């Protein structure tokens, strides 16, 4: 199995779960969270690319300076981007449901 695919699914699970808890205060289950996080990564990628922002850069620097822990910027950036994108998806779906 491809390592990038495994990382994408793991980031999707974490991001989807975080977004579900932030927006709805609940969890949708492993499969739905994974799909939500993967879709969120696509949406978040476009958002951050449009804004010309590197997600996670400040978080990695802060953790490194505060705790002396080195985190891979790519992983943190993917997680931040996917979580933000998943939150956007959930907020849009909530707005559409209310109409």
C-alpha positions in Angstrom: 0.0 0.0 0.0 1.2 3.5 -0.8 2.5 5.5 2.1 1.0 8.8 0.8 -2.4 7.1 0.7 -2.1 5.9 4.3 -1.1 9.4 5.4 -4.0 10.9 3.5 -6.5 8.5 5.2 -5.0 9.1 8.7 -5.0 12.9 8.2 -8.6 12.6 6.9 -9.7 10.6 10.0 -8.2 13.1 12.4 -9.3 16.2 10.5 -12.8 14.9 9.9 -13.2 14.0 13.6 -11.9 17.4 14.7 -14.2 19.2 12.3 -17.2 17.2 13.4 -16.5 17.9 17.0 -15.9 21.6 16.5 -19.0 22.2 14.3 -21.5 19.7 15.5 -20.0 18.6 18.8 -20.3 15.0 17.7 -18.5 12.3 15.7 -19.9 10.8 12.4 -18.0 7.5 12.6 -14.7 6.4 11.1 -15.6 6.2 7.4 -17.6 9.5 7.2 -14.9 11.3 9.2 -12.2 10.0 6.8 -14.2 11.1 3.8 -15.0 14.4 5.3 -11.4 15.0 6.2 -10.2 14.0 2.7 -12.8 16.3 1.0 -11.8 19.0 3.6 -8.1 18.6 2.5 -9.1 19.5 -1.1 -11.3 22.5 0.0 -8.7 23.7 2.5 -5.9 23.3 0.0 -7.8 25.6 -2.4 -8.6 28.1 0.4 -5.0 28.4 1.7 -3.5 28.4 -1.9 -5.9 31.3 -2.7 -4.9 33.2 0.4 -1.2 32.4 -0.2 -0.8 31.1 3.3 1.2 28.1 4.4 -1.0 26.3 7.0 0.8 25.0 10.1 4.0 27.0 9.7 3.3 29.1 12.8 2.1 26.1 14.8 5.3 24.1 14.1 7.5 27.1 15.0 5.6 27.7 18.3 5.7 24.1 19.3 9.4 23.9 18.5 10.3 27.1 20.4 8.1 26.2 23.4 8.6 22.5 23.8 11.6 21.7 21.7 9.6 19.2 19.7 10.2 19.1 16.0 7.1 18.3 14.0 7.0 17.8 10.2 5.5 21.0 8.8 3.9 19.1 5.9 1.9 16.9 8.3 0.7 19.8 10.5 -0.1 21.8 7.4 -2.1 19.0 6.0 -4.0 18.5 9.2 -4.8 22.3 9.6 -5.8 22.6 6.0 -8.0 19.5 6.0 -9.6 20.5 9.3 -10.4 24.0 8.1 -11.8 22.6 4.8 -13.9 20.1 6.6 -15.3 22.8 8.9 -16.2 24.9 5.8 -18.0 21.8 4.3 -19.9 21.2 7.4 -21.0 24.8 7.8 -22.1 25.0 4.2 -24.1 21.8 4.5 -25.7 23.1 7.7 -26.7 26.3 5.9 -28.2 24.4 3.0 -30.1 22.1 5.3 -31.7 25.0 7.1 -33.1 26.4 3.9 
